[in-house]
């Protein structure tokens, strides 16, 4: 038995309720805590998760339950791993990180590149399994492959060359049709392993949101993940805010989306580091504003806009709070100091 972080159950409650079922009852009968349905870091056995998915599918008459859950999930559930994937250079690199670090979220599950199981030239495979000599349950397969497919389409920005979907179980007619609609490709059951076959080279599929700096930060967080991810979170948030400053709204939700972390998770990580989103943003604004005031000749109204204030009056109030003086006085003081050094 392996353990899975409860973030992987995201969407279970909503999908069960949508179908008219009782998510808490199914969770209890499957051997898991009800609280796991609404948390992200509780550890749940993979057997309990598989049982819950299969029970829901069977009792609610929904053979594509796993696929429906997959439509409610996104990369933010993977935390730093999701960030590394999102900002990788190519689909091949992204898959390498999933192969190396998926254990952080699900000990026994594996998603990795493999040669094409049918041996076709110019075709690659992405295989999902539950560990050595273990076959994943049908709904677990639908959840993971469905999630991976949606993520690939989002990362690449469109079709990525899907050739076919190979399943170890034989899907019912309803499930097979749901797979074809979801993947928009042929589906075959009774195969040796769960594999998505892709035409072409995964390394040639470039990701549309590749950002080298955010990618490096994510890798640093992954390297230290088992110690304390809060050690890196302030730097990650400051970097994300620096990218967005003066361009897009500087909100917790926007930054959490950019770094592929749920807003509540990001808030908790910052609190664990003894700070908050508001404090990190305020400190960055203060630092950036001083640099612009003392190192450029930008009008004060433009400095205000550069640090995310729509009105110069708001910036003026913050300047007094930061330095006990107006922005103009701070600039003048810096210029006088520079002149004195030149004369001496």
Secondary structure as UniProt FT lines:
FT   STRAND          3..5
FT   HELIX           6..9
FT   TURN            10..11
FT   HELIX           12..18
FT   TURN            19..20
FT   HELIX           23..30
FT   HELIX           34..38
FT   STRAND          43..45
FT   HELIX           46..59
FT   TURN            60..61
FT   TURN            63..64
FT   HELIX           65..70
FT   TURN            71..72
FT   HELIX           75..78
FT   HELIX           80..86
FT   HELIX           91..101
FT   HELIX           102..104
FT   STRAND          110..115
FT   TURN            117..118
FT   TURN            121..122
FT   STRAND          123..129
FT   TURN            132..133
FT   HELIX           138..156
FT   STRAND          162..166
FT   HELIX           173..183
FT   STRAND          186..188
FT   STRAND          194..199
FT   HELIX           202..204
FT   TURN            208..209
FT   HELIX           212..223
FT   TURN            224..227
FT   HELIX           230..244
FT   TURN            245..247
FT   HELIX           252..258
FT   TURN            259..260
FT   HELIX           263..272
FT   TURN            273..274
FT   HELIX           277..295
FT   HELIX           300..306
FT   TURN            307..308
FT   HELIX           312..323
FT   HELIX           327..343
//
